[in-house]
Amino acid sequence: MKDKILSLFTNPSEMTPEQIVLNIGIAAVLGFFIFISYYISHRGTIYSKKFNASLVILAALTGTVMTVIGNNIALSLGMVGALSIVRFRAIKDSRDTVYIFWSIIVGICCGVGDYLVAAVGSAVVFLIILILGCIKSDNRMLLILRADRGKTAAIKAQVYQLFRGKAVLRVENTTEETVELIYELSQSMLKKAEKKEKDLCS
């Protein structure tokens, strides 16, 4: 028993080259599945090609790390300490967080050889996204407004009233004299706002 415990800290599990390639390869394949899912659900102005590509890379890297760690507790603790310095960028869309964790979990499952769990889990997650309607894009677009900085509050109030509080403020850039506000809208929101303006003018 003592020797078995010590082996966890000293001897990593031996893997054949074929097993290593299989672990990382399947993680990358499932990463492409995540890539396609993200592309479908984020089509429009909020879609980031670089972020989407990073999800595939993240899945493959996580699979690589888990393959290296294996059952070695000492390596796993060291890896946790090394990765603790990593900081995610500010997440503007909550769905991005889901996809980040999805990629990590796929990499972990493939890294330890649980391919069935990774495949079934990915399929279930995709179905949940599909059923809950998060997959719909609705042709998002951006509304960019530039004005004097002193008019910021008035502009925000006007946009809130015009789009009934549904317009999402993505970016607010300010200088000493000017302000730039970037809102994310859907075509249906824009059409309702145009109809509302026509009704007021008539």
N, C-alpha and C positions, 0 to 999 in steps of 0.2 A: 504493500500500500504506500509506504514511504517513498519507494523508488518511482512509483507511478506518479505521485504528486510532484516529485522533483523533476521528472521528465517533462512535465507541463511547462516548467520554467526554463529548462535548458535545451531540450531537443524539439525543434519544430517538426511537425508531421511531414514526412517525405512525400512528394508528389511527382508523378511522371510528367515529362514535357507535354504529352498528349492531354493530360488532365488539366494542366495549367492553361493550355490554349483553349480547351473546351470551356473552362470557367469564364475566362475573359471574353471569349468569342460569343457565348450565349448572352453574357451581360451586355455586350455591344448590340447584339441583335434585338434584345428586348428594349435597349435604349433607343433604337430606331423606331420601335413601336410607340414609345413615349414621345419621340420627335413628331411622328405623324399625328398623334392625339393632340399635342400642344399646337401644332400648325392649324388643325381644324378648329380648335376651340378659341384661338386667339387671332384669327384672320381679321385684318383691319389695321387701324393706326397703332394699336397697342402691341402688335406682333413684333417680336425682336428675333431676327434670324440668328444673331450671335448667341443670345440666351438659349434659344432652342437647341443649337448645336452643342452648347456646353452641357446640356442634359445628357446627351449621348456619351460625351467624354466623361462626365461625372459617373455614369453607370459603369463604364469600362474601368475607370480609375478605382472606384470602390471595389469592384470585383478583383482587381489586381491586389489592392491592399489586403482584402480578406484572404486571398490565396496565400499571400506572404505570411500573414498572422497565423492562419490555421488554428491549431489548438494551443498555441504558445501564449500563456498568460502574460509573461514578461514583455513580449513583443506587443501584445494588445494594449497593455498599460502605457508603454512608451509611445505607441501610435496615437493614443488618446491625448497624451500630453503634447505631442507635436502638432496635432490637428486643432488643438484648443486655441491656437493663435489665429486660426482662420476666421474671418468675419464676412458674413453675407452683406451684400449691398442692400440699400433700403428697398424693401419689397413694396411696390405700388399696387400690385394686384394679388389678392389673397390666393388666387389659383396658382400663382408662381411658386408659393411655398409648398403647395401640394405636389407639384411636379418635381421640385427639388428633393423632397423626402421620398417620392416615388422612385426616382433614379437611384438614390442612396440605398433604399431597401432592396431594389432589384440587384444592385451590385453586391450587397451583402449576401443575399440568397444564392446568387450564382457563385460567389467566392467560396462559399462553404459546400457547394455542390447540390443545393436544394433547387434544382431547375423547375420541378413541378410546382413548388410553392411560388416561385417567382412568376411562372407563366399564369397559373390560376389567379394569383393575387392581382397581376396586371390586368387580366381579363375582367375581373370583378370590379376593380377601380374604374376601368373604362366604361363598363356598363352603368355604374353608379353615376358617373359624370354625364353619360348619355341620358339616363332616366330623369335626372334632376334638371335637365335643360341647360346645364352649364356649357354644353358644346355649341350652342347657338351663337353666331357671331353678330348678326344684326347690322353688318356694315358700319362699323364705328368710324367716326370722323372727328377732326379737331377744329375747335373754334378758338382763334388766336386774336386777342384784344390787346392793343397798345394805347396807353393814355398817360396823362399826368399822374404822378404818384398820389396827389391829393384826392383824386377821383376814384381811388381803389374801392372804397366802401360803397360808393354809389353804383359802380359797375357791378360789383358782386350782388348787390341787392336787386339790380335790374335783371341780371342773368337768373338769379334765384326765382324771381317772380315770373319771368318769361318761360322758363322750363320747369316750373313748379318744383324746384329743388332737386331735380333728377340729373342735372348736368354735373359731371365730376371734375373738380379742379385738379389737374394733373401737375401743372407747373406754375409757379409764381416767381418771376424774376423782377427784382426791383433795383433801381439805382437811386441816386439822390433826387432825381427829377422825374423819372419815368417808371412805369410798371408794365409788365407783360404778363398777361394771364392766358393760360392755355387750358381750355375745357375739352373734355371728351363727351361727344354726343352720339346718338344713333339717328338714323334717317327718320325713324318714326317720331322721335322727339322733335326734330327739326320741322317736320311737316305739321305737327300739332301746334308748334309755336307760330309758324307762318299762317295757319288757319286762324289762330287766335288774334294775330295782328290784323288780318283782313276783316274779321268780325268787328274789331274795335274801330277800324277806319270807316266801315260801311254804315 
